[in-house]
């Protein structure tokens, strides 16, 4: 059997602090490695924040928060990532990390990105979320297809999609068609679609409820696992009191903002097997004792699971949607994996040299 131990970090970031959150990432990498984790996963835009304020406050009130978000967002080849790459190399682990990424061509363009780092410290994949979802468009620009890759590592073929991308069947199929065995889906702590007047889910006057992160995220991830016959790692952020205070401060409707933040349905961190069913997981107590845990939702911690990658084979007999259960003469998918830049300079007047200096990090197609 091929067993891979995965650690999913269901933890709070240090809200809008790239430096302190990077330090926390490195501590958690070493902690998970001490418990023999081979793949360590962090939530969506763990550095420096998820801009949930855009769902709760009008844009006219959010200029200072956006300014802080830009200041604390990081470059994909910046010092924070370099230190995390060093931690991955020191612990011989694979690390998946969500970041709010600064661009080199603008002082205000951000991307919702995921970096996959290998055990040698090399960047295996750099993915930018294809389409920011709903209110996220007020913070992030659309990404491109350059990161729609499955990295083939010694501990399995690893793919990643960010939050709402797990609703995109073409993006999911693109990863299925690269022999994906471990699918990472990263999520924010909450994702409110309406104000919450009382502990959620609370029916509104028309009978509808707020967005149920646990149910929605599990449904999407389970569908992918069942169709791809792969394991699923759902890694979700944790919203702490410090983040709630920062988001509430300065709002014209602070009571509504705080109530919604405190009572919106929380997302959960869990593991799914290749049938889409919940996979056994566990956590470690302070004394190192192992305890079974179905998922993590209302408390911080690291959730672990041992994945037997041989289990990805049997289901392919029934529905191999990128093989015997597909009609390539009827359907054809074409994916553009070119990294999109706002301008392409040509000629020999120094433009090519300048562009080379600003070139994005090299991606190793594992």
Secondary structure as UniProt FT lines:
FT   STRAND          3..10
FT   TURN            15..16
FT   HELIX           18..34
FT   TURN            35..36
FT   STRAND          39..41
FT   TURN            44..45
FT   HELIX           53..56
FT   HELIX           59..61
FT   HELIX           63..72
FT   TURN            76..77
FT   HELIX           79..91
FT   STRAND          94..102
FT   STRAND          110..117
FT   TURN            119..120
FT   STRAND          123..128
FT   HELIX           134..138
FT   HELIX           145..147
FT   STRAND          151..153
FT   TURN            154..155
FT   STRAND          156..162
FT   HELIX           163..167
FT   HELIX           169..176
FT   TURN            177..179
FT   STRAND          182..187
FT   TURN            205..206
FT   HELIX           213..228
FT   STRAND          231..236
FT   HELIX           241..248
FT   TURN            249..250
FT   TURN            252..253
FT   HELIX           254..263
FT   STRAND          269..272
FT   TURN            274..275
FT   STRAND          282..284
FT   TURN            286..287
FT   STRAND          290..292
FT   STRAND          301..308
FT   HELIX           309..312
FT   HELIX           314..317
FT   TURN            321..325
FT   TURN            328..330
FT   HELIX           351..357
//
